[in-house]
Amino acid sequence: MNPTPIWNKDALLQSPLFFPLHPIISRLGTTGFPTLQDCNALLDGCHPAIATQSGHLLRFVAQEYGKLAFEAQYEPRCYLKGEVPTRADNWHDLLNALVWLTFPKAKAAINARHYQALTDGRKEASRSERGAVRDTNTLLDESGVVVPYADEELAKLLRDFQWKELFWGWRAEVDAQMGFYLFGHGLYEKALNPYIGMTGQGLLLPVEADFFGWPLEQRLVHLDKLLADYLSAPAHCLSTRELAPVPLLGVPGWAADNEDSAYYDNSAYFRPGRCR
């Protein structure tokens, strides 16, 4: 039997990688790993209430095991009943719950795309597309990082893998006109113990320059809507190439070592590009 994981609320609130979850983490207690009941208590405090796109109010429920009927499997159960299977004393599932509480519209959009892909079997030719939709949504759900930007040149540098120029040469501009908000709960789990090589899958979203001066919770609500709108559009999420790799410990201020320009010369981490 696995031991109960250690809960260190203060450490999470001090981590720059966890800053999108700081508002919801601050509402949790300081002793004991958060329980299913704690997560549902946070849900009860949400106004408006969080619901799936099918209209069911969200609830975190105990994980069921064994061979499950289609309706009882993860995505269908969430879509059809609003129930999110959640294992006790499990970082992965706790972080999934915290992302639901922070980006509810986006998570509901991902769930709806999964359910649609699983149930739409009417067009034989669409099978490969349905697979790509699920692959892209899964990659974002597990490893995604939302990248709002107000300067197209910064976005181009990121897409072109110009890491040193972006994070060092344009450091002040990145700080003022680009943001990095972890979304994937699997990525948050990795961020519990950051390491060189940790990479997110970035979805770049244009915003107005004044976005970066808003309070954090206002920014999160806006990003949630932008992300949900993107995910809900049938023309999107058709290829994982819509996501751009982001070496997260290159983000200014996210690693002590990246205050030195030589840090960005590590080509094993800051890779020059991928075949197109």
C-alpha positions as CSV (number, residue, x, y, z in Angstrom):
1,M,0.0,0.0,0.0
2,N,1.4,3.4,-1.0
3,P,2.0,5.8,1.8
4,T,0.0,9.0,2.0
5,P,1.8,11.7,0.0
6,I,3.3,14.7,1.8
7,W,1.2,17.9,1.5
8,N,3.3,21.1,1.8
9,K,0.9,24.0,1.0
10,D,3.6,26.6,1.6
11,A,6.0,25.1,-0.9
12,L,3.3,25.1,-3.6
13,L,2.4,28.7,-2.9
14,Q,6.1,29.7,-3.2
15,S,6.6,27.9,-6.5
16,P,6.3,30.0,-9.7
17,L,5.3,27.0,-11.7
18,F,2.2,26.6,-9.6
19,F,1.1,30.2,-9.7
20,P,-2.1,29.5,-11.7
21,L,-3.3,27.2,-8.9
22,H,-2.3,29.6,-6.1
23,P,-5.8,31.0,-5.6
24,I,-7.4,27.5,-5.2
25,I,-4.5,26.1,-3.2
26,S,-4.7,29.0,-0.8
27,R,-8.3,27.8,0.1
28,L,-7.0,24.3,1.2
29,G,-5.8,23.4,4.7
30,T,-2.2,23.2,5.8
31,T,-2.3,19.8,7.4
32,G,-3.0,16.4,5.8
33,F,-3.2,15.6,2.1
34,P,-6.5,17.0,0.6
35,T,-9.3,14.5,0.5
36,L,-12.2,14.0,-1.9
37,Q,-14.4,15.8,0.6
38,D,-12.0,18.8,0.5
39,C,-12.1,19.0,-3.3
40,N,-16.0,18.8,-3.2
41,A,-16.0,21.5,-0.6
42,L,-14.0,23.7,-2.9
43,L,-16.6,22.9,-5.7
44,D,-19.4,24.0,-3.3
45,G,-17.7,27.4,-2.9
46,C,-17.6,28.1,-6.7
47,H,-20.0,30.7,-8.0
48,P,-21.2,30.1,-10.6
49,A,-21.3,26.3,-10.1
50,I,-19.0,24.3,-12.3
51,A,-20.7,22.1,-14.8
52,T,-19.9,19.9,-17.8
53,Q,-21.0,20.9,-21.3
54,S,-23.9,18.5,-21.0
55,G,-25.2,20.6,-18.1
56,H,-24.4,18.2,-15.2
57,L,-23.0,19.8,-12.1
58,L,-19.4,18.6,-11.4
59,R,-18.6,16.3,-8.5
60,F,-15.4,14.4,-7.6
61,V,-16.2,10.8,-6.9
62,A,-14.2,7.7,-5.8
63,Q,-12.5,5.8,-8.6
64,E,-14.1,2.5,-9.6
65,Y,-11.9,-0.5,-10.6
66,G,-12.3,-3.5,-12.9
67,K,-13.9,-3.8,-16.3
68,L,-16.3,-0.8,-16.6
69,A,-19.2,-0.3,-19.0
70,F,-18.8,2.6,-21.5
71,E,-20.9,4.9,-19.5
72,A,-18.8,4.3,-16.3
73,Q,-15.5,5.0,-18.0
74,Y,-13.7,8.3,-17.2
75,E,-14.7,10.6,-20.1
76,P,-18.3,9.3,-20.6
77,R,-19.0,9.3,-16.8
78,C,-17.8,12.9,-16.5
79,Y,-19.8,14.0,-19.5
80,L,-23.0,12.1,-18.8
81,K,-23.1,12.5,-15.0
82,G,-20.7,15.3,-14.1
83,E,-18.7,12.8,-12.0
84,V,-14.9,12.9,-12.1
85,P,-13.3,9.7,-10.8
86,T,-10.6,10.7,-8.3
87,R,-8.2,8.4,-6.4
88,A,-7.5,9.1,-2.8
89,D,-4.0,10.2,-1.7
90,N,-3.0,10.6,-5.3
91,W,-1.1,13.7,-6.6
92,H,-2.1,13.1,-10.2
93,D,-5.8,13.1,-9.4
94,L,-5.7,15.9,-6.9
95,L,-3.9,18.1,-9.4
96,N,-6.6,17.2,-12.0
97,A,-9.2,18.4,-9.5
98,L,-7.4,21.7,-8.9
99,V,-7.1,22.3,-12.6
100,W,-10.9,21.7,-13.0
101,L,-11.4,24.3,-10.2
102,T,-9.1,26.8,-11.9
103,F,-10.0,26.3,-15.6
104,P,-13.5,24.8,-15.5
105,K,-14.7,25.9,-18.9
106,A,-11.6,24.6,-20.6
107,K,-11.7,21.2,-18.8
108,A,-15.4,20.9,-19.7
109,A,-14.5,21.6,-23.4
110,I,-11.8,18.9,-23.4
111,N,-14.2,16.4,-21.9
112,A,-16.8,17.2,-24.5
113,R,-14.4,16.8,-27.4
114,H,-13.3,13.4,-25.9
115,Y,-16.9,12.3,-25.5
116,Q,-17.8,13.4,-29.1
117,A,-14.8,11.6,-30.5
118,L,-15.7,8.4,-28.6
119,T,-19.3,8.4,-29.7
120,D,-19.2,9.8,-33.2
121,G,-18.9,6.6,-35.3
122,R,-21.2,7.7,-38.1
123,K,-18.4,8.7,-40.5
124,E,-16.0,5.9,-41.3
125,A,-13.5,8.3,-42.9
126,S,-13.3,10.4,-39.7
127,R,-11.6,7.7,-37.6
128,S,-8.1,9.1,-38.0
129,E,-9.3,12.6,-37.3
130,R,-11.1,11.4,-34.2
131,G,-7.8,9.8,-33.1
132,A,-6.0,13.1,-33.7
133,V,-8.6,15.1,-31.8
134,R,-8.2,12.8,-28.7
135,D,-4.4,12.8,-29.0
136,T,-4.3,16.6,-29.1
137,N,-6.7,17.0,-26.2
138,T,-5.0,14.4,-24.1
139,L,-1.6,16.0,-24.7
140,L,-2.9,19.4,-23.6
141,D,-4.8,17.9,-20.7
142,E,-1.7,16.1,-19.4
143,S,1.2,18.4,-20.5
144,G,-0.3,21.6,-21.7
145,V,0.9,25.1,-20.9
146,V,-1.2,28.1,-21.9
147,V,0.9,30.9,-23.4
148,P,-0.8,34.3,-23.8
149,Y,1.1,36.8,-25.7
150,A,0.7,40.4,-26.8
151,D,3.7,40.6,-29.2
152,E,3.7,38.5,-32.3
153,E,7.5,38.6,-32.5
154,L,7.7,36.8,-29.2
155,A,5.3,34.1,-30.4
156,K,7.4,33.6,-33.5
157,L,10.6,33.2,-31.5
158,L,8.9,30.5,-29.4
159,R,7.5,28.7,-32.4
160,D,10.9,28.8,-34.1
161,F,12.7,27.4,-31.1
162,Q,14.8,30.6,-30.7
163,W,15.1,30.0,-27.0
164,K,18.1,32.1,-26.1
165,E,16.9,35.0,-28.1
166,L,13.4,34.7,-26.6
167,F,14.3,34.1,-22.9
168,W,17.5,36.1,-22.7
169,G,17.7,38.6,-25.6
170,W,14.0,39.5,-25.2
171,R,13.8,38.8,-21.4
172,A,12.2,42.1,-20.4
173,E,9.6,41.8,-23.3
174,V,8.8,38.2,-22.3
175,D,8.2,39.4,-18.7
176,A,5.9,42.2,-19.8
177,Q,4.1,40.7,-22.8
178,M,4.1,36.9,-22.6
179,G,2.9,34.5,-19.9
180,F,3.2,30.8,-19.1
181,Y,0.3,29.1,-17.3
182,L,0.7,25.4,-16.6
183,F,-2.6,23.6,-17.5
184,G,-1.8,19.9,-17.7
185,H,-2.2,18.1,-14.5
186,G,0.6,15.6,-15.4
187,L,2.9,18.6,-16.0
188,Y,2.0,19.9,-12.5
189,E,2.9,16.6,-11.1
190,K,6.3,16.9,-12.7
191,A,6.6,20.4,-11.3
192,L,6.5,19.0,-7.8
193,N,10.2,18.1,-8.5
194,P,11.4,20.3,-11.4
195,Y,14.2,19.0,-13.5
196,I,16.2,20.1,-16.5
197,G,14.4,18.6,-19.5
198,M,10.9,19.3,-18.2
199,T,9.0,20.5,-21.2
200,G,5.4,21.6,-21.6
201,Q,3.2,21.6,-24.7
202,G,2.3,25.2,-25.3
203,L,-0.9,26.6,-26.8
204,L,-0.3,30.2,-27.8
205,L,-3.2,32.6,-27.4
206,P,-3.1,36.3,-28.4
207,V,-4.3,38.8,-25.8
208,E,-4.3,42.6,-25.5
209,A,-1.3,44.1,-23.8
210,D,-3.3,45.3,-20.8
211,F,-4.1,41.6,-19.9
212,F,-0.7,41.4,-18.2
213,G,-1.7,44.1,-15.7
214,W,-4.9,42.5,-14.5
215,P,-5.2,40.7,-11.2
216,L,-4.3,37.0,-11.4
217,E,-7.9,35.7,-10.9
218,Q,-9.2,38.0,-13.7
219,R,-6.4,36.7,-16.0
220,L,-7.3,33.1,-15.2
221,V,-11.0,33.6,-15.9
222,H,-10.1,35.2,-19.3
223,L,-7.7,32.5,-20.2
224,D,-10.3,29.8,-19.3
225,K,-12.8,31.4,-21.7
226,L,-10.2,31.8,-24.5
227,L,-9.0,28.2,-24.1
228,A,-12.5,26.8,-23.9
229,D,-13.5,28.7,-27.1
230,Y,-10.4,27.4,-28.9
231,L,-11.0,23.8,-27.8
232,S,-14.6,23.9,-28.7
233,A,-14.0,25.0,-32.3
234,P,-14.2,22.0,-34.7
235,A,-11.3,23.4,-36.8
236,H,-9.0,23.1,-33.8
237,C,-7.4,20.2,-32.0
238,L,-6.9,18.2,-35.2
239,S,-3.1,17.8,-34.8
240,T,-0.6,17.9,-31.9
241,R,1.4,20.3,-34.1
242,E,-1.0,23.0,-32.9
243,L,1.1,22.8,-29.7
244,A,4.6,24.2,-29.4
245,P,7.2,22.7,-27.0
246,V,8.2,25.0,-24.1
247,P,11.3,24.2,-22.0
248,L,9.7,25.5,-18.8
249,L,12.9,26.1,-16.7
250,G,13.9,28.6,-19.4
251,V,11.1,30.9,-18.4
252,P,12.7,33.9,-16.7
253,G,12.6,33.5,-12.9
254,W,11.6,29.8,-13.0
255,A,15.0,28.5,-12.3
256,A,17.9,30.0,-10.3
257,D,20.4,29.1,-13.0
258,N,18.6,30.9,-15.8
259,E,19.9,34.3,-14.5
260,D,23.0,33.6,-16.6
261,S,23.0,33.7,-20.4
262,A,25.2,30.5,-20.6
263,Y,22.3,28.6,-19.1
264,Y,20.6,28.8,-22.5
265,D,23.5,27.2,-24.3
266,N,22.4,23.7,-23.2
267,S,21.2,22.4,-26.5
268,A,20.2,19.1,-25.0
269,Y,17.4,21.1,-23.2
270,F,17.0,24.1,-25.5
271,R,16.8,22.1,-28.7
272,P,17.1,23.9,-32.0
273,G,13.9,22.6,-33.6
274,R,12.0,19.7,-35.0
275,C,11.6,18.3,-38.5
276,R,8.5,19.7,-40.2
